[in-house]
Amino acid sequence: MRLLRLIAEEARRVDGYRTERHVSLLSLVVTEIADYAALCARLRAEALADALGAFARTAAEIVQGERDGLVVRCGGGELLAVFADPTSAVLASWSLHRGALSLRTGIHLGQVAIERTGFHVDVFGRHMHRASCVARAAGPGEILVTEPVADNARSWLEETSGPELAFAPRGRVRLEGDEEPQVLFAVAEGPRPVAAGETLPPVHIEIDTGGGRRVLFDAGVDRRILIGRSPGCDIRIASASSSKRHAWILCEGSEWLLSDLGSTNGTQHNGRTVRDRRPLAVGDRIGIGEVVLTVTRLRSAQPSDTMPRLRVDLVAGIALFDGEPLPLSAAELVWFAYLTRARRTGADGWVVAGQDGHDAFRAFARELRDRQWMVAVRTRPLLDLMAGRDIDDEDLRNLRGKTVQKLKRFAAEHPGAAMLVPEPDGKHCQRLPLAAPSIEIVDD
C-alpha cells in the first residue's frame, strides 16, 4: 500500500498526465500485491490450521488427560470443556494460555446437563450460556471467572503446592439473561490468597427425564434447578403444556423441594397439585403436563453437615432462629413446638391439624403444662383441650392461623426463615418445611 501511495504522488506531479509507463507499473504492482495478499492469506490459514490442530491435541491432553475434564467441542475458533470442579477448569485454562494462541476464556460454576448420542456428546443449560457471556467479556489472553469459581479455587490453591494464582476483581458485568450483575475476576500470577471459600455439604439429586435419560445435579454447585420450555432451563420440557419457566427444584438447608413458578397448567407432585414447596424423596414423580420426571437418586446432608438453625427451648419457653427469638405467644409456641417435634423426630413431619388430631395435640400439650412459662397461656380453647374437654376445631383454627401469620411476618425480615412457615397438605394436615438436621429441641 505504501508503494501505491508513491505511484499516486508521482502521477500528481505530472499534472494528471498518466504515461503508458505509469499505467503499466501501477497494474503490475496491483497484481503483485494481490498475489502476495493471497499467498499471505493462504500461509496464514495453513499456519492457523496447524496451530489449531496442535492446540486441539494439547487441549485434549490437558483437559482430559491432566485435569479429568471433557472436551465437548474444539473447532471454529472455540473450545468448550466441562470439569468436575472449578479449580480444574482454572488450572487447565492457565496451562492452555501458555501456548502461542491468544485465548479469551470464561469460566462459570454451575450444573449442566450432559447428553450422549452414540459418540456425540453435548452439554446444555443456562450456565453454559453464562460461561459464554463471560468469555465474550474477556480480552485477548485473559481468563475471566465468576465469583463462585474464584472462591472455590482460592480454597484449593491455599492448601496445595499448585501455581501461585491471584484473582483480581475485574468489575461487575450484567450477563445476558441475569437480573443481577455478576462479579468477575481476572486470573493472574500472584501471591496465594489466605481466605478459604465456603464448602457446601455434598447434597445431590438425580432426575430421570424420560427415555432412560438421567441428569445429576449437585447442590454444592447450584441449589436451584429450573424446569420449563425455555432453552435456558436446566431441564427443558419441549411441550406446549409447559410454561417457559415452569417450576423450580430447590435445595434449602439440606433438603430438596419442588416449587411451582406460577405456571399456566400447574405442577403435579405424586399426582397432587403443588401449591407450596413440597419436599422430594426417591421415587417421587413430578408432572409437567404430559411429561413425568422421576427422582431416582437423592442425598441430603446428614445432621453433622448442617448446624441447627432453629432452637426450640421447651424449658425456657422460647424459640430462636439463627439466634433471633420468634415473636410467638405461649399458646402459639405450644402449637409451633408440636410441629417442630414432629418434624425433628417423625418420619415425614406431618401432623393432623383438625378434629382428628386433637388427642395427639392434647397429649403433647399436657407434657408441657407443668413448665413455668405455660402459666402465660391464656387461649381458652387450648386450656379446655388440656383439661380434657371436647372442643370444636374452629376454636383451635384461630390459634393455628395467628401462628402462621406471625411466622410469615418474621420470615419477611429474616432470610431463610420462610422454612418456618407451616405448609398445608389439604385442609387437615400441616408440616414444618425446615429440614430436621437444622432443628434442635431442648427438653431437659
ZAVO-647364 format. One record per residue (C-alpha): residue in three letters; x, y negated, z negated. Coordinates in nm, 3 decimals. Example, Ala and Ser with C-alpha at 12.3 -4.5 7.8 and 13.67 -1.06 7.14 Angstrom:
R residu       x       y       z
R    ala   1.230   0.450  -0.780
R    ser   1.367   0.106  -0.714
END
This chain:
R residu       x       y       z
R    met   0.000   0.000   0.000
R    arg   0.293  -0.235  -0.062
R    leu   0.417  -0.172   0.295
R    leu   0.073  -0.254   0.432
R    arg   0.075  -0.588   0.250
R    leu   0.418  -0.673   0.401
R    ile   0.288  -0.598   0.752
R    ala  -0.017  -0.814   0.691
R    glu   0.205  -1.104   0.581
R    glu   0.419  -1.063   0.894
R    ala   0.109  -1.075   1.111
R    arg   0.001  -1.403   0.950
R    arg   0.344  -1.557   1.015
R    val   0.295  -1.520   1.391
R    asp  -0.026  -1.726   1.372
R    gly  -0.257  -1.430   1.404
R    tyr  -0.093  -1.309   1.729
R    arg  -0.056  -0.930   1.698
R    thr   0.202  -0.781   1.928
R    glu   0.188  -0.427   2.053
R    arg   0.474  -0.351   1.817
R    his   0.279  -0.470   1.512
R    val  -0.025  -0.269   1.606
R    ser   0.175   0.048   1.669
R    leu   0.368   0.009   1.348
R    leu   0.052  -0.053   1.146
R    ser  -0.115   0.254   1.298
R    leu   0.186   0.468   1.226
R    val   0.210   0.352   0.865
R    val  -0.160   0.410   0.803
R    thr  -0.134   0.763   0.946
R    glu   0.175   0.847   0.742
R    ile   0.019   0.709   0.425
R    ala  -0.297   0.912   0.486
R    asp  -0.089   1.226   0.543
R    tyr   0.114   1.153   0.233
R    ala  -0.201   1.094   0.026
R    ala  -0.345   1.425   0.145
R    leu  -0.019   1.600   0.061
R    cys  -0.014   1.447  -0.286
R    ala  -0.375   1.541  -0.345
R    arg  -0.304   1.899  -0.238
R    leu   0.003   1.920  -0.457
R    arg  -0.183   1.769  -0.749
R    ala  -0.468   2.015  -0.704
R    glu  -0.227   2.309  -0.686
R    ala  -0.036   2.186  -0.989
R    leu  -0.359   2.128  -1.179
R    ala  -0.487   2.473  -1.084
R    asp  -0.160   2.627  -1.201
R    ala  -0.177   2.423  -1.522
R    leu  -0.539   2.516  -1.584
R    gly  -0.464   2.880  -1.516
R    ala  -0.178   2.870  -1.763
R    phe  -0.396   2.674  -2.005
R    ala  -0.674   2.934  -1.982
R    arg  -0.427   3.208  -2.066
R    thr  -0.281   3.005  -2.351
R    ala  -0.628   2.917  -2.480
R    ala  -0.726   3.284  -2.486
R    glu  -0.407   3.375  -2.673
R    ile  -0.451   3.101  -2.934
R    val  -0.830   3.107  -2.976
R    gln  -0.890   3.481  -2.960
R    gly  -0.550   3.621  -3.046
R    glu  -0.430   3.395  -3.326
R    arg  -0.750   3.241  -3.468
R    asp  -1.012   3.516  -3.417
R    gly  -1.235   3.283  -3.218
R    leu  -1.425   3.339  -2.895
R    val  -1.367   3.158  -2.565
R    val  -1.712   3.110  -2.417
R    arg  -1.617   2.901  -2.113
R    cys  -1.288   2.783  -1.967
R    gly  -1.316   2.611  -1.632
R    gly  -1.431   2.296  -1.462
R    gly  -1.217   2.091  -1.695
R    glu  -1.396   2.225  -2.002
R    leu  -1.301   2.467  -2.278
R    leu  -1.581   2.588  -2.505
R    ala  -1.494   2.810  -2.800
R    val  -1.659   2.914  -3.127
R    phe  -1.493   3.015  -3.453
R    ala  -1.594   3.184  -3.774
R    asp  -1.470   2.891  -3.983
R    pro  -1.388   2.524  -3.915
R    thr  -1.025   2.547  -4.024
R    ser  -0.951   2.799  -3.748
R    ala  -1.104   2.558  -3.495
R    val  -0.884   2.272  -3.619
R    leu  -0.564   2.481  -3.612
R    ala  -0.640   2.624  -3.268
R    ser  -0.706   2.275  -3.130
R    trp  -0.386   2.147  -3.285
R    ser  -0.186   2.424  -3.116
R    leu  -0.352   2.359  -2.778
R    his  -0.275   1.987  -2.798
R    arg   0.097   2.062  -2.798
R    gly   0.066   2.156  -2.429
R    ala   0.104   1.927  -2.131
R    leu  -0.267   1.858  -2.077
R    ser  -0.420   1.556  -2.248
R    leu  -0.734   1.703  -2.406
R    arg  -1.039   1.535  -2.554
R    thr  -1.152   1.759  -2.839
R    gly  -1.463   1.751  -3.054
R    ile  -1.528   1.992  -3.343
R    his  -1.855   2.019  -3.532
R    leu  -1.963   2.254  -3.810
R    gly  -2.296   2.426  -3.756
R    gln  -2.456   2.759  -3.679
R    val  -2.502   2.867  -3.319
R    ala  -2.700   3.144  -3.156
R    ile  -2.481   3.382  -2.954
R    glu  -2.638   3.576  -2.668
R    arg  -2.465   3.856  -2.477
R    thr  -2.590   3.985  -2.142
R    gly  -2.358   4.253  -2.011
R    phe  -2.013   4.093  -2.008
R    his  -2.152   3.740  -2.012
R    val  -2.162   3.553  -2.343
R    asp  -2.343   3.226  -2.404
R    val  -2.396   3.009  -2.710
R    phe  -2.664   2.751  -2.767
R    gly  -2.834   2.543  -3.035
R    arg  -2.848   2.183  -3.143
R    his  -2.498   2.199  -3.296
R    met  -2.348   2.279  -2.955
R    his  -2.494   1.952  -2.830
R    arg  -2.345   1.765  -3.125
R    ala  -1.998   1.911  -3.065
R    ser  -2.018   1.799  -2.702
R    cys  -2.112   1.446  -2.812
R    val  -1.813   1.437  -3.050
R    ala  -1.581   1.544  -2.767
R    arg  -1.714   1.264  -2.544
R    ala  -1.638   1.014  -2.822
R    ala  -1.273   1.128  -2.838
R    gly  -0.996   0.957  -2.648
R    pro  -0.734   1.135  -2.434
R    gly  -0.521   1.360  -2.652
R    glu  -0.744   1.304  -2.956
R    ile  -0.907   1.561  -3.185
R    leu  -1.225   1.431  -3.349
R    val  -1.410   1.625  -3.616
R    thr  -1.728   1.561  -3.815
R    glu  -1.719   1.517  -4.191
R    pro  -1.808   1.878  -4.288
R    val  -1.520   2.005  -4.072
R    ala  -1.275   1.767  -4.239
R    asp  -1.394   1.866  -4.588
R    asn  -1.362   2.240  -4.523
R    ala  -1.024   2.212  -4.350
R    arg  -0.881   1.997  -4.632
R    ser  -0.981   2.259  -4.887
R    trp  -0.797   2.531  -4.697
R    leu  -0.486   2.334  -4.599
R    glu  -0.405   2.223  -4.951
R    glu  -0.384   2.586  -5.067
R    thr  -0.168   2.719  -4.781
R    ser   0.163   2.658  -4.611
R    gly  -0.006   2.559  -4.286
R    pro   0.074   2.241  -4.088
R    glu   0.056   1.908  -4.265
R    leu  -0.253   1.752  -4.112
R    ala  -0.440   1.441  -4.219
R    phe  -0.796   1.340  -4.136
R    ala  -0.810   0.967  -4.067
R    pro  -1.157   0.805  -4.067
R    arg  -1.248   0.710  -3.710
R    gly  -1.572   0.532  -3.796
R    arg  -1.942   0.610  -3.779
R    val  -2.083   0.719  -3.444
R    arg  -2.451   0.777  -3.369
R    leu  -2.464   1.101  -3.172
R    glu  -2.744   1.154  -2.923
R    gly  -3.042   1.315  -3.095
R    asp  -2.933   1.232  -3.452
R    glu  -3.128   0.989  -3.666
R    glu  -2.830   0.902  -3.886
R    pro  -2.477   0.823  -3.760
R    gln  -2.206   1.085  -3.811
R    val  -1.876   1.001  -3.981
R    leu  -1.593   1.113  -3.752
R    phe  -1.230   1.183  -3.846
R    ala  -0.924   1.198  -3.620
R    val  -0.679   1.483  -3.685
R    ala  -0.315   1.376  -3.703
R    glu   0.010   1.480  -3.863
R    gly   0.039   1.354  -4.217
R    pro   0.059   1.445  -4.585
R    arg  -0.180   1.711  -4.707
R    pro  -0.487   1.589  -4.896
R    val  -0.531   1.654  -5.264
R    ala  -0.909   1.675  -5.291
R    ala  -1.078   2.004  -5.217
R    gly  -1.405   2.023  -5.030
R    glu  -1.722   2.174  -5.170
R    thr  -1.756   2.551  -5.146
R    leu  -2.110   2.674  -5.091
R    pro  -2.231   3.016  -5.205
R    pro  -2.235   3.296  -4.947
R    val  -2.604   3.287  -4.857
R    his  -2.725   3.409  -4.519
R    ile  -3.035   3.520  -4.331
R    glu  -3.077   3.731  -4.017
R    ile  -3.378   3.685  -3.788
R    asp  -3.499   3.930  -3.523
R    thr  -3.625   3.701  -3.247
R    gly  -3.770   3.984  -3.036
R    gly  -3.639   4.226  -2.777
R    gly  -3.384   4.363  -3.023
R    arg  -3.203   4.028  -3.039
R    arg  -3.093   3.926  -3.388
R    val  -2.937   3.595  -3.494
R    leu  -2.746   3.548  -3.821
R    phe  -2.743   3.211  -3.997
R    asp  -2.509   3.116  -4.283
R    ala  -2.622   2.864  -4.543
R    gly  -2.257   2.777  -4.606
R    val  -2.261   2.623  -4.257
R    asp  -2.604   2.467  -4.234
R    arg  -2.904   2.508  -4.461
R    arg  -3.170   2.423  -4.203
R    ile  -3.280   2.637  -3.908
R    leu  -3.505   2.461  -3.658
R    ile  -3.764   2.666  -3.468
R    gly  -3.955   2.530  -3.170
R    arg  -3.988   2.481  -2.796
R    ser  -3.721   2.213  -2.760
R    pro  -3.386   2.323  -2.608
R    gly  -3.211   2.174  -2.912
R    cys  -3.373   2.421  -3.154
R    asp  -3.168   2.693  -3.324
R    ile  -3.439   2.947  -3.243
R    arg  -3.613   2.845  -2.922
R    ile  -3.968   2.966  -2.858
R    ala  -4.034   2.913  -2.487
R    ser  -4.412   2.927  -2.521
R    ala  -4.690   2.674  -2.476
R    ser  -4.825   2.775  -2.818
R    ser  -4.507   2.645  -2.983
R    ser  -4.451   2.277  -3.064
R    lys  -4.121   2.113  -2.973
R    arg  -4.026   2.105  -3.342
R    his  -4.249   2.373  -3.488
R    ala  -4.105   2.494  -3.821
R    trp  -3.801   2.491  -4.048
R    ile  -3.633   2.775  -4.232
R    leu  -3.461   2.603  -4.524
R    cys  -3.214   2.716  -4.787
R    glu  -3.296   2.541  -5.114
R    gly  -3.080   2.625  -5.413
R    ser  -3.027   2.994  -5.349
R    glu  -3.349   3.080  -5.169
R    trp  -3.466   3.080  -4.808
R    leu  -3.800   2.906  -4.747
R    leu  -4.033   2.867  -4.450
R    ser  -4.195   2.529  -4.382
R    asp  -4.426   2.415  -4.102
R    leu  -4.343   2.080  -3.937
R    gly  -4.699   1.975  -3.865
R    ser  -4.718   2.193  -3.554
R    thr  -5.029   2.194  -3.335
R    asn  -5.107   2.564  -3.373
R    gly  -4.961   2.622  -3.719
R    thr  -4.711   2.874  -3.855
R    gln  -4.801   3.214  -3.995
R    his  -4.622   3.389  -4.280
R    asn  -4.720   3.756  -4.302
R    gly  -5.048   3.670  -4.135
R    arg  -5.131   3.372  -4.357
R    thr  -5.113   3.008  -4.252
R    val  -4.821   2.816  -4.403
R    arg  -4.936   2.500  -4.581
R    asp  -4.649   2.458  -4.827
R    arg  -4.300   2.600  -4.843
R    arg  -4.308   2.979  -4.853
R    pro  -4.018   3.193  -4.982
R    leu  -3.886   3.455  -4.741
R    ala  -3.788   3.815  -4.805
R    val  -3.660   4.103  -4.592
R    gly  -3.939   4.233  -4.371
R    asp  -4.137   3.908  -4.369
R    arg  -4.300   3.817  -4.036
R    ile  -4.306   3.459  -3.905
R    gly  -4.574   3.393  -3.644
R    ile  -4.529   3.113  -3.389
R    gly  -4.826   3.152  -3.155
R    glu  -4.798   3.496  -2.997
R    val  -4.428   3.524  -3.090
R    val  -4.336   3.706  -3.412
R    leu  -3.998   3.663  -3.578
R    thr  -3.887   3.912  -3.843
R    val  -3.646   3.867  -4.135
R    thr  -3.413   4.167  -4.103
R    arg  -3.138   4.075  -4.346
R    leu  -3.119   3.823  -4.628
R    arg  -2.878   3.737  -4.905
R    ser  -2.945   3.481  -5.175
R    ala  -2.696   3.352  -5.429
R    gln  -2.652   3.556  -5.744
R    pro  -2.708   3.386  -6.082
R    ser  -2.334   3.331  -6.116
R    asp  -2.328   3.142  -5.786
R    thr  -2.572   2.869  -5.889
R    met  -2.565   2.668  -6.209
R    pro  -2.910   2.626  -6.374
R    arg  -3.075   2.301  -6.270
R    leu  -3.390   2.342  -6.481
R    arg  -3.363   2.394  -6.858
R    val  -3.684   2.464  -7.047
R    asp  -3.623   2.448  -7.423
R    leu  -3.920   2.614  -7.594
R    val  -3.761   2.548  -7.936
R    ala  -3.735   2.171  -7.897
R    gly  -4.034   2.142  -7.664
R    ile  -3.862   1.972  -7.372
R    ala  -3.781   2.047  -7.007
R    leu  -3.476   1.898  -6.832
R    phe  -3.398   1.887  -6.460
R    asp  -3.033   1.802  -6.390
R    gly  -3.024   1.661  -6.743
R    glu  -3.328   1.436  -6.688
R    pro  -3.635   1.501  -6.910
R    leu  -3.957   1.588  -6.728
R    pro  -4.239   1.346  -6.826
R    leu  -4.483   1.615  -6.943
R    ser  -4.715   1.611  -7.243
R    ala  -4.703   1.901  -7.487
R    ala  -5.005   2.070  -7.324
R    glu  -4.863   2.019  -6.975
R    leu  -4.531   2.163  -7.090
R    val  -4.710   2.480  -7.204
R    trp  -4.852   2.537  -6.853
R    phe  -4.521   2.445  -6.686
R    ala  -4.328   2.677  -6.919
R    tyr  -4.574   2.955  -6.834
R    leu  -4.495   2.909  -6.463
R    thr  -4.122   2.884  -6.539
R    arg  -4.106   3.209  -6.735
R    ala  -4.299   3.394  -6.464
R    arg  -4.053   3.261  -6.202
R    arg  -3.749   3.342  -6.413
R    thr  -3.845   3.693  -6.519
R    gly  -4.118   3.810  -6.280
R    ala  -4.073   3.995  -5.953
R    asp  -4.219   3.714  -5.742
R    gly  -4.320   3.449  -5.996
R    trp  -4.689   3.425  -5.908
R    val  -4.944   3.371  -6.187
R    val  -5.323   3.366  -6.169
R    ala  -5.444   3.006  -6.208
R    gly  -5.808   3.083  -6.261
R    gln  -6.059   3.259  -6.482
R    asp  -5.893   3.600  -6.431
R    gly  -5.563   3.462  -6.562
R    his  -5.694   3.326  -6.893
R    asp  -5.594   3.629  -7.100
R    ala  -5.231   3.622  -6.984
R    phe  -5.204   3.245  -7.032
R    arg  -5.367   3.273  -7.379
R    ala  -5.109   3.535  -7.483
R    phe  -4.823   3.311  -7.370
R    ala  -4.962   3.001  -7.544
R    arg  -5.012   3.192  -7.871
R    glu  -4.642   3.283  -7.869
R    leu  -4.569   2.910  -7.895
R    arg  -4.835   2.797  -8.141
R    asp  -4.602   2.802  -8.444
R    arg  -4.346   2.574  -8.275
R    gln  -4.320   2.234  -8.435
R    trp  -4.373   2.047  -8.108
R    met  -4.706   2.227  -8.049
R    val  -4.878   2.001  -8.306
R    ala  -4.875   1.737  -8.030
R    val  -5.116   1.945  -7.818
R    arg  -5.446   1.756  -7.809
R    thr  -5.605   1.910  -7.500
R    arg  -5.928   2.072  -7.623
R    pro  -5.959   2.346  -7.354
R    leu  -5.607   2.471  -7.433
R    leu  -5.675   2.468  -7.809
R    asp  -6.001   2.657  -7.752
R    leu  -5.823   2.911  -7.534
R    met  -5.556   2.970  -7.801
R    ala  -5.831   3.010  -8.061
R    gly  -5.980   3.295  -7.859
R    arg  -6.287   3.113  -7.735
R    asp  -6.421   3.173  -7.385
R    ile  -6.391   2.862  -7.171
R    asp  -6.479   2.770  -6.816
R    asp  -6.178   2.745  -6.584
R    glu  -6.293   2.399  -6.476
R    asp  -6.179   2.282  -6.822
R    leu  -5.821   2.403  -6.759
R    arg  -5.807   2.285  -6.397
R    asn  -5.765   1.926  -6.513
R    leu  -5.457   2.026  -6.717
R    arg  -5.301   2.201  -6.417
R    gly  -5.381   1.907  -6.190
R    lys  -5.221   1.650  -6.422
R    thr  -4.909   1.867  -6.447
R    val  -4.878   1.879  -6.067
R    gln  -4.929   1.503  -6.028
R    lys  -4.663   1.416  -6.287
R    leu  -4.415   1.655  -6.125
R    lys  -4.482   1.503  -5.783
R    arg  -4.410   1.154  -5.915
R    phe  -4.090   1.280  -6.078
R    ala  -3.985   1.454  -5.754
R    ala  -4.031   1.132  -5.556
R    glu  -3.747   0.975  -5.755
R    his  -3.514   1.274  -5.802
R    pro  -3.353   1.461  -5.507
R    gly  -3.421   1.833  -5.515
R    ala  -3.698   1.806  -5.775
R    ala  -3.964   1.888  -5.514
R    met  -3.892   2.253  -5.602
R    leu  -4.051   2.189  -5.942
R    val  -4.395   2.119  -5.795
R    pro  -4.606   2.437  -5.822
R    glu  -4.709   2.583  -5.488
R    pro  -5.055   2.740  -5.441
R    asp  -5.141   3.074  -5.290
R    gly  -5.506   3.041  -5.204
R    lys  -5.722   2.890  -5.480
R    his  -5.631   3.103  -5.778
R    cys  -5.250   3.151  -5.782
R    gln  -4.955   2.922  -5.845
R    arg  -4.581   2.966  -5.846
R    leu  -4.276   2.752  -5.917
R    pro  -4.075   2.725  -5.590
R    leu  -3.741   2.674  -5.770
R    ala  -3.524   2.986  -5.741
R    ala  -3.483   3.200  -6.053
R    pro  -3.098   3.159  -6.077
R    ser  -3.149   2.783  -6.115
R    ile  -3.368   2.824  -6.424
R    glu  -3.262   2.854  -6.788
R    ile  -3.512   2.920  -7.069
R    val  -3.416   2.861  -7.431
R    asp  -3.644   3.055  -7.668
R    asp  -3.441   3.144  -7.979
END
